[in-house]
């Protein structure tokens, strides 16, 4: 599978998958995906920082993303989180404007607990 690292939706999706499943990756894979998706390092910068070739970083990143896809296919945690967010936003939008700020904070807190 080929990954389009220039597409913001691809980056956002894998960053979200990393937040959910990152601990299931090997230490090296987690180090690389964290540097790439959260610290905005290039493949060359990651390679220099950890002392491996750029190609090795690319291979680790590719394998890690394939694993993240596999975890999501089996567990569907990311998809469930999207549904939860959408439903909570629908509830929030249905409230009178005066109640939204207080309820928004409570829904945000609830969502954080659910996703922790």
N, C-alpha and C positions, 0 to 999 in steps of 0.2 A: 504494500500500500504506500502511496505517496502522500506526503503531508504538505500543505501550502502554508508555510510559516509566515507569509506576508498577509494572510487573511485574518483580520481582527477577530472574526467569529471563531475561527479555528483556534487561535491563541486563547481566547476567553474560555472556550469549551475545555481545552486541555488544562488550563489553569484551574478551572472548577473541578475537573476530574482529579487533578493532583491534590487539591484540598481534601477531597473525599477519600481517595484511595492511595495517596502518596506513601503512607506507612507500609503498604503491602509490596512496594517495590524494593529492590535491593538497595543497600546504602549508596552505592555508586549511581544507580539510576535516579534515586531520589535527589542526590546532590546535583546531578546534571539537570533534571527537570526543574528543580527549584531555582538554580542559577539562570536557566533559559527563560522560564515563564514568569518568575517573580522578581528577579534581579536584573532582567533585560540584558544579560550577557550574550555576546555572540558565541558561535561555536568555537571560534579561534580563541576568544578570551577564556572560555571554559577550559579548553585544551591546555592553554598556557598555565592557568591557575592550578590544575590538578595533575599536570605533567603527562598527558597522553596526547595522541595525535588528534587532529580535527576530525578525521575520518572515524576514529574510535568514539569520539563524542557523538558524532552523527548516528552511529550504529546504536550506541546506548540510548540515545533519545528516541530513535525509531522503535527500538524494542520496548522501551518504557511506554511509549504511546500505544503500541499494539496491546500491551498488557492492560493499560488503562481502559482501552476500548473493550477488551475481553471482560474486565471486571464490571464495567457498566452494562454490557450485554447480559451478563448473568444476574447482577444484583439490582440494576436500575435505580440506584440511589440518586444519581444526578437528575434523571427524568422525574422521579418522585418529588425532589426538591423544587423543580420547576413548576410542577402542578400545585404544590403547597403554596408557593409564592403567588401564583396566578389566582388561586382561590382566596388567599388572604387579601390580595389587592382588590378583588371583586367585592369582598366584604367591606373593606375600607371605603371604596368608591360609593357604596350604597348608603353610607352614613351621612347624616347632616354635617355640613361644614364645621359647625361648632364643636362636634364630638371627634372630628378626625384626628386632631393632634394628639389627644390623650390616648385614643384607641390605637393610633398608628404606633406609638411608643410601645404599647402593650403587645401588639401584633409583632413588632420587630423583636421584642424580647422573647416572645414565644417561638418565633422562627429561629432565633439564635440557639435556643435550648434544643429545638427539634433537630437542628443541623450539627450540633456539637458532637 
